[in-house]
Amino acid sequence: MLNHVLKRKLPKRIAIAPDAYKGCLSADAVACAMQEGVLRELPGAELRSMPMADGGEGSLDILLTALGGERHSIELPGAGGSRLRADWGLTPGQNGEAQAVIEVAQVVGSASAGDTEVERRSSEGVGMLLRHGLDQGIRHFLICLGGSCANDGGAGLLSALGLRMLNAAGLEISPDLDGLGGLAGVEADSLDHRLASCRIDLLSDVSNPLCGSQGATVMYGPQKGVPIDRVPEYDARLRHFASLCEECLGIAAADRPGAGAAGGLGFALQLLGGSFHAGASMIADLLGLDAALKKADLVLTGEGRSDAQTFFGKVAYEVALRASRFGVPVALISGCIAMDEDDRWRIFNQALAATPKSMPLEEALSQAPALIADTADRAAKIWIGGE
């Protein structure tokens, strides 16, 4: 009874900062469900909702909310070559300069592949979108790299911007993983000269190099459809492509952090002068997350699945890390918790799975908002000592 009285009298300030449950709910929808659950237990709570992203799917929506600006759309070829409409944003940048926000997943996300095998998927559409921005007079680009289904090392993007890729006979190859098998040389004479005056900021939740044991093909190629037995061959193709590009442009980028992001788009864009940033950290700064965390009594965050990867730049870890600096407890509410016990309590005060272990996936997806709300209710109960 005492707990019941205290929780009604004491002010409760709750910060809610989840990532999207990818393939299920947007970050905004997850935050709304968490709010509903908290308010059941703490109807007088002061809630501060700040849906988050890390440079992957949904980042465009989060950044448009944070920065203001306009949403635009354009027809482009997706990863499989079929044309689609992709959204992009135009926001105020530094010194009043217009800034284009590009979410790679809008152009070459998994849905854009169709039946096209990974060897023939290309990032050309992303390059075309960047070129469209240049045509509009934009010279500052904020590019969110997550969610790509291509593994072409950024060859498609570079081709769309004027880099020529040639075989031994001097003929242009197709700018995809298949075409790179016949690559003999590159020429940069036609590379868009306007890129030299651009500022390009890259956001991602992965910091892998382009090639090698931690590179794009080895780490992420199989989940995009690269056959396991072809991984070494395709990794070698990207390494050969990168060495020719670096020699031609006089820039070393293949081993930089983030070069392996988005199937190698991180390499191509750093080759063009792009600066790599940890996506969750940069978006947290743009949202002013620290100010909300500093005033909170409890923080709720979460993602679709929490596992060992959570601690490598994911939203939930970034939120918890920042909250810990202010001594604020954090409840992790994810669709699935697959962490070691030691990891689970390393930085989170609670780690709750929204999906019951016995529930089939299809049922869990259909009931996701209700399950998240129930789990947020439970997190509030645990926090006030009611469970």
C-alpha positions as CSV (number, residue, x, y, z in Angstrom):
1,M,0.0,0.0,0.0
2,L,2.9,2.4,0.8
3,N,4.4,1.9,-2.6
4,H,0.9,2.5,-4.2
5,V,0.6,5.8,-2.3
6,L,4.2,6.9,-3.1
7,K,3.9,6.3,-6.8
8,R,0.8,8.5,-7.0
9,K,2.4,11.4,-5.1
10,L,5.9,11.5,-6.3
11,P,6.6,13.1,-9.7
12,K,7.7,10.4,-12.2
13,R,9.7,11.6,-15.2
14,I,10.1,8.9,-17.8
15,A,12.2,9.2,-21.0
16,I,11.2,6.8,-23.8
17,A,13.8,6.4,-26.5
18,P,13.5,3.1,-28.5
19,D,14.7,2.0,-31.9
20,A,12.3,0.6,-34.5
21,Y,11.4,-3.1,-34.2
22,K,12.6,-3.5,-37.7
23,G,10.2,-5.3,-40.0
24,C,7.4,-4.9,-37.4
25,L,7.0,-1.4,-35.9
26,S,8.5,2.1,-36.4
27,A,10.3,3.7,-33.5
28,D,7.4,6.1,-33.1
29,A,4.9,3.2,-32.9
30,V,7.1,1.4,-30.3
31,A,7.4,4.6,-28.2
32,C,3.6,5.0,-28.3
33,A,3.1,1.5,-27.1
34,M,5.7,2.0,-24.3
35,Q,3.9,5.2,-23.2
36,E,0.6,3.4,-23.0
37,G,2.0,0.7,-20.7
38,V,3.8,3.2,-18.4
39,L,0.6,5.3,-18.0
40,R,-1.4,2.3,-16.8
41,E,0.9,2.1,-13.8
42,L,1.8,5.7,-13.5
43,P,-1.1,7.8,-14.8
44,G,0.4,11.0,-13.6
45,A,3.9,10.4,-15.1
46,E,5.6,13.1,-17.1
47,L,6.7,11.4,-20.3
48,R,9.3,12.5,-22.8
49,S,9.2,10.5,-26.0
50,M,12.2,10.6,-28.3
51,P,12.1,7.8,-30.9
52,M,15.6,6.9,-32.0
53,A,17.5,5.5,-35.0
54,D,21.1,4.5,-35.8
55,G,21.4,5.3,-39.5
56,G,19.3,2.3,-40.6
57,E,15.7,2.0,-41.7
58,G,13.5,4.7,-40.2
59,S,16.3,7.2,-39.8
60,L,14.8,9.6,-42.4
61,D,11.6,10.0,-40.4
62,I,13.5,10.5,-37.1
63,L,15.8,13.1,-38.7
64,L,13.0,15.0,-40.4
65,T,11.2,15.2,-37.0
66,A,14.4,16.3,-35.3
67,L,15.7,18.8,-37.8
68,G,12.5,20.0,-39.5
69,G,12.3,20.3,-43.3
70,E,10.5,18.8,-46.2
71,R,10.0,15.3,-47.5
72,H,10.5,14.7,-51.2
73,S,10.3,11.6,-53.4
74,I,12.0,10.6,-56.7
75,E,11.8,7.6,-59.0
76,L,15.0,5.6,-59.2
77,P,16.2,2.1,-59.9
78,G,16.3,-0.1,-56.8
79,A,18.9,-2.7,-56.1
80,G,17.4,-5.2,-58.5
81,G,17.0,-2.6,-61.3
82,S,13.2,-2.2,-61.1
83,R,12.2,1.5,-60.7
84,L,10.7,2.6,-57.4
85,R,9.8,5.8,-55.6
86,A,12.2,6.7,-52.9
87,D,11.8,9.4,-50.2
88,W,14.5,11.8,-49.2
89,G,14.6,14.9,-47.0
90,L,15.6,18.5,-47.4
91,T,16.5,20.1,-44.0
92,P,18.2,23.2,-42.7
93,G,21.9,22.6,-42.4
94,Q,24.7,24.6,-40.8
95,N,24.9,28.3,-41.6
96,G,21.5,28.1,-43.2
97,E,22.8,25.8,-46.0
98,A,20.3,23.3,-47.3
99,Q,21.0,19.7,-46.4
100,A,19.8,16.5,-48.1
101,V,19.0,13.5,-45.9
102,I,19.3,10.2,-47.8
103,E,18.2,6.9,-46.3
104,V,20.0,4.2,-48.3
105,A,17.2,1.7,-47.3
106,Q,14.7,3.8,-49.2
107,V,16.6,3.0,-52.5
108,V,18.3,-0.3,-52.0
109,G,16.5,-1.9,-49.1
110,S,15.7,-5.6,-49.1
111,A,12.3,-5.0,-50.8
112,S,14.0,-3.5,-53.8
113,A,15.9,-6.6,-54.7
114,G,13.0,-8.6,-56.1
115,D,14.2,-11.8,-57.5
116,T,17.6,-10.4,-58.4
117,E,20.5,-12.4,-57.1
118,V,23.0,-10.5,-54.9
119,E,25.7,-10.6,-57.6
120,R,23.6,-8.4,-59.9
121,R,22.3,-5.9,-57.3
122,S,23.6,-2.4,-57.6
123,S,23.8,0.8,-55.6
124,E,23.4,2.9,-58.7
125,G,20.1,4.4,-57.5
126,V,21.8,5.9,-54.4
127,G,24.3,7.6,-56.7
128,M,21.5,8.9,-58.9
129,L,19.8,10.3,-55.8
130,L,23.0,12.0,-54.7
131,R,23.5,13.4,-58.2
132,H,19.9,14.7,-58.1
133,G,20.8,16.6,-55.0
134,L,23.8,18.1,-56.7
135,D,21.5,19.2,-59.5
136,Q,19.4,21.0,-57.0
137,G,22.4,23.0,-55.7
138,I,22.8,21.0,-52.5
139,R,26.3,20.5,-51.3
140,H,25.7,19.0,-47.8
141,F,24.5,15.4,-47.6
142,L,23.5,13.4,-44.5
143,I,23.5,9.8,-45.6
144,C,22.1,7.0,-43.5
145,L,23.8,3.7,-44.6
146,G,21.8,0.9,-42.9
147,G,19.4,-1.5,-44.6
148,S,21.2,-2.1,-47.9
149,C,20.7,-5.4,-49.7
150,A,23.5,-4.7,-52.2
151,N,27.1,-5.9,-51.8
152,D,28.8,-4.1,-54.7
153,G,31.4,-2.0,-52.8
154,G,29.6,1.1,-53.9
155,A,30.4,0.4,-57.6
156,G,26.9,1.3,-58.7
157,L,27.0,4.6,-56.8
158,L,30.4,5.6,-58.2
159,S,29.3,4.6,-61.7
160,A,26.2,6.9,-61.4
161,L,28.5,9.7,-60.4
162,G,30.8,9.3,-63.4
163,L,33.5,6.8,-62.4
164,R,34.2,4.5,-65.4
165,M,35.0,0.8,-64.7
166,L,36.6,-1.1,-67.6
167,N,37.4,-4.6,-68.5
168,A,40.7,-5.7,-70.2
169,A,39.2,-4.8,-73.6
170,G,38.5,-1.2,-72.4
171,L,34.7,-1.8,-72.3
172,E,32.6,-0.7,-69.3
173,I,31.5,-3.5,-67.0
174,S,28.1,-3.6,-65.1
175,P,28.6,-1.8,-61.8
176,D,27.7,-4.8,-59.6
177,L,29.4,-7.7,-57.9
178,D,29.1,-9.8,-61.0
179,G,30.7,-7.2,-63.2
180,L,33.6,-6.6,-60.8
181,G,34.8,-10.1,-61.7
182,G,36.0,-8.7,-65.0
183,L,37.3,-5.4,-63.7
184,A,40.7,-4.4,-65.1
185,G,40.9,-0.6,-64.6
186,V,39.0,2.5,-63.5
187,E,39.0,6.1,-64.9
188,A,37.9,9.1,-62.9
189,D,38.1,11.8,-65.7
190,S,34.3,12.0,-65.8
191,L,33.7,11.8,-62.0
192,D,31.3,14.6,-61.1
193,H,33.5,17.6,-60.2
194,R,30.8,19.1,-57.9
195,L,31.6,16.4,-55.3
196,A,34.8,18.2,-54.5
197,S,32.9,21.0,-52.9
198,C,30.5,18.8,-50.9
199,R,30.3,17.9,-47.2
200,I,29.1,14.3,-46.9
201,D,28.3,12.9,-43.4
202,L,27.7,9.2,-43.1
203,L,25.7,7.5,-40.4
204,S,25.8,3.8,-39.6
205,D,25.7,1.3,-36.7
206,V,28.6,-0.8,-38.1
207,S,32.2,0.2,-38.3
208,N,33.6,-2.7,-40.3
209,P,36.3,-2.2,-43.0
210,L,35.5,-3.1,-46.6
211,C,37.4,-6.4,-46.9
212,G,38.9,-9.1,-44.8
213,S,37.6,-11.2,-41.9
214,Q,35.6,-8.3,-40.6
215,G,34.6,-6.9,-43.9
216,A,31.3,-6.4,-45.7
217,T,31.2,-9.7,-47.6
218,V,32.4,-12.0,-44.8
219,M,30.3,-10.4,-42.1
220,Y,27.1,-9.5,-43.9
221,G,27.3,-11.0,-47.4
222,P,25.6,-14.4,-46.5
223,Q,22.5,-12.7,-45.0
224,K,22.2,-10.8,-48.3
225,G,22.4,-14.0,-50.3
226,V,26.1,-14.5,-51.0
227,P,26.7,-18.2,-51.1
228,I,29.1,-19.3,-48.4
229,D,31.5,-20.9,-50.8
230,R,31.8,-17.7,-52.9
231,V,32.6,-15.4,-50.0
232,P,36.4,-15.5,-50.4
233,E,36.1,-14.9,-54.2
234,Y,33.7,-11.9,-53.8
235,D,35.7,-10.5,-51.0
236,A,38.7,-10.6,-53.3
237,R,36.7,-8.8,-56.0
238,L,35.9,-5.9,-53.7
239,R,39.6,-5.8,-52.6
240,H,40.7,-5.6,-56.2
241,F,38.1,-2.9,-57.0
242,A,39.1,-0.9,-54.0
243,S,42.8,-1.0,-54.8
244,L,42.2,0.3,-58.3
245,C,39.9,3.1,-57.1
246,E,42.3,4.1,-54.4
247,E,45.2,4.2,-56.8
248,C,43.2,6.2,-59.3
249,L,41.9,8.8,-56.8
250,G,44.9,8.8,-54.5
251,I,42.8,8.2,-51.5
252,A,43.0,5.2,-49.1
253,A,39.5,4.4,-47.7
254,A,39.0,0.6,-47.7
255,D,40.4,0.1,-44.2
256,R,38.6,3.0,-42.6
257,P,35.9,2.4,-40.0
258,G,32.6,2.1,-41.7
259,A,34.0,1.3,-45.2
260,G,32.1,-2.0,-45.1
261,A,28.8,-0.4,-44.2
262,A,25.9,-0.9,-46.6
263,G,27.7,-3.5,-48.7
264,G,30.6,-1.1,-49.3
265,L,28.8,2.1,-49.8
266,G,30.7,3.4,-46.8
267,F,33.9,2.8,-48.8
268,A,32.7,4.5,-51.9
269,L,31.4,7.6,-50.1
270,Q,34.5,8.0,-48.0
271,L,36.5,7.7,-51.2
272,L,34.5,10.8,-52.3
273,G,35.4,12.7,-49.1
274,G,32.6,11.5,-46.8
275,S,33.1,11.5,-43.0
276,F,31.9,8.5,-41.0
277,H,29.9,8.8,-37.8
278,A,28.4,6.4,-35.3
279,G,24.8,6.7,-36.3
280,A,23.1,6.3,-32.9
281,S,25.5,8.8,-31.3
282,M,25.1,11.5,-33.9
283,I,21.3,11.1,-34.0
284,A,21.2,11.3,-30.2
285,D,23.1,14.6,-30.4
286,L,20.8,15.9,-33.1
287,L,17.7,15.0,-31.0
288,G,19.2,16.6,-27.8
289,L,18.7,13.2,-26.0
290,D,21.1,14.0,-23.1
291,A,18.9,16.9,-22.0
292,A,15.9,14.5,-21.7
293,L,17.9,11.8,-20.0
294,K,19.4,14.1,-17.4
295,K,15.9,15.1,-16.1
296,A,14.5,11.5,-16.1
297,D,13.9,9.2,-13.2
298,L,13.7,6.2,-15.5
299,V,14.5,5.5,-19.2
300,L,12.9,3.0,-21.4
301,T,14.6,1.8,-24.6
302,G,14.5,-1.2,-26.9
303,E,14.8,-2.8,-30.3
304,G,13.4,-5.8,-32.1
305,R,16.2,-8.2,-30.9
306,S,18.8,-7.5,-28.3
307,D,22.0,-9.7,-28.5
308,A,25.7,-9.3,-28.6
309,Q,25.4,-6.9,-31.5
310,T,23.5,-4.4,-29.3
311,F,26.8,-3.4,-27.7
312,F,28.3,-2.3,-31.0
313,G,26.6,1.0,-31.8
314,K,23.0,0.0,-31.6
315,V,20.4,2.5,-30.3
316,A,19.6,0.7,-27.0
317,Y,23.3,0.6,-25.9
318,E,23.8,4.3,-26.9
319,V,20.8,5.3,-24.8
320,A,21.8,3.2,-21.8
321,L,25.4,4.5,-22.0
322,R,24.3,8.1,-22.0
323,A,21.7,7.5,-19.2
324,S,24.4,5.8,-17.0
325,R,26.4,9.1,-17.1
326,F,23.6,10.7,-15.2
327,G,22.9,7.8,-12.9
328,V,19.5,7.2,-14.4
329,P,18.2,3.5,-14.5
330,V,17.4,2.0,-17.9
331,A,14.8,-0.7,-18.7
332,L,15.4,-2.5,-22.0
333,I,12.2,-3.8,-23.6
334,S,13.0,-5.7,-26.8
335,G,11.0,-8.2,-28.8
336,C,13.6,-10.9,-28.0
337,I,16.5,-10.9,-25.5
338,A,19.4,-13.1,-26.5
339,M,22.2,-11.8,-24.4
340,D,24.5,-13.5,-22.0
341,E,23.6,-12.9,-18.4
342,D,26.8,-10.9,-17.8
343,D,26.1,-8.7,-20.8
344,R,22.5,-8.2,-19.9
345,W,23.3,-6.5,-16.6
346,R,26.4,-4.7,-17.8
347,I,24.5,-1.5,-18.4
348,F,20.8,-2.2,-18.3
349,N,18.9,-2.3,-15.0
350,Q,16.1,-4.3,-16.5
351,A,16.1,-6.5,-19.6
352,L,12.6,-7.7,-20.5
353,A,11.5,-9.6,-23.6
354,A,8.1,-8.4,-24.9
355,T,7.4,-11.7,-26.7
356,P,6.6,-14.8,-24.6
357,K,8.9,-17.7,-25.5
358,S,6.1,-20.0,-26.4
359,M,4.4,-17.5,-28.7
360,P,4.7,-18.2,-32.5
361,L,6.4,-15.4,-34.4
362,E,3.4,-14.5,-36.6
363,E,1.2,-14.1,-33.5
364,A,3.9,-12.0,-31.8
365,L,4.1,-9.7,-34.8
366,S,0.4,-9.2,-35.0
367,Q,0.2,-8.4,-31.3
368,A,3.4,-6.3,-31.0
369,P,1.9,-3.0,-29.7
370,A,-0.1,-4.8,-27.0
371,L,2.9,-6.9,-26.0
372,I,5.2,-3.9,-25.8
373,A,2.6,-1.9,-23.7
374,D,2.2,-4.9,-21.3
375,T,6.0,-5.1,-20.9
376,A,6.4,-1.4,-20.3
377,D,3.7,-1.7,-17.6
378,R,5.7,-4.5,-16.0
379,A,8.9,-2.4,-16.2
380,A,7.2,0.4,-14.3
381,K,5.9,-2.0,-11.7
382,I,9.4,-3.4,-11.2
383,W,10.9,0.1,-10.9
384,I,8.5,1.2,-8.2
385,G,8.9,-2.0,-6.3
386,G,5.5,-3.4,-7.1
387,E,6.8,-6.7,-8.5
